[in-house]
């Protein structure tokens, strides 16, 4: 069952232009499979939700320069908490 799902996913990737395949050996493999330029671009893409407008360090420097010490402290705490969370 898992092999059939994987086959379907490879078929979809080929149909949508993300990969180019040669011969398919159902249900186990595809031969001569290549990642297309479209597929490569998708792999390099970063979702907008993960894109930072400003790096944490840059934000801290900006807040300190603006005199927003309380906001800078909050940003520093959030950065440390995120670092600990991802450690």
Secondary structure in CASP SS format (residue, H / E / C, confidence):
PFRMAT SS
TARGET T0000
AUTHOR 0000-0000-0000
METHOD secondary structure of the structure
MODEL  1
X C 1.00
X H 1.00
X H 1.00
X H 1.00
X H 1.00
X H 1.00
X H 1.00
X H 1.00
X H 1.00
X H 1.00
X H 1.00
X H 1.00
X H 1.00
X H 1.00
X H 1.00
X C 1.00
X C 1.00
X C 1.00
X E 1.00
X E 1.00
X C 1.00
X C 1.00
X C 1.00
X E 1.00
X E 1.00
X C 1.00
X C 1.00
X C 1.00
X E 1.00
X E 1.00
X C 1.00
X C 1.00
X C 1.00
X E 1.00
X E 1.00
X C 1.00
X H 1.00
X H 1.00
X H 1.00
X H 1.00
X H 1.00
X H 1.00
X H 1.00
X H 1.00
X C 1.00
X C 1.00
X C 1.00
X H 1.00
X H 1.00
X H 1.00
X C 1.00
X C 1.00
X C 1.00
X C 1.00
X C 1.00
X H 1.00
X H 1.00
X H 1.00
X H 1.00
X H 1.00
X H 1.00
X H 1.00
X H 1.00
X H 1.00
X H 1.00
X C 1.00
X C 1.00
X C 1.00
X H 1.00
X H 1.00
X H 1.00
X H 1.00
X H 1.00
X H 1.00
X H 1.00
X H 1.00
X H 1.00
X H 1.00
X H 1.00
X H 1.00
X H 1.00
X H 1.00
X H 1.00
X H 1.00
X H 1.00
X C 1.00
X C 1.00
END
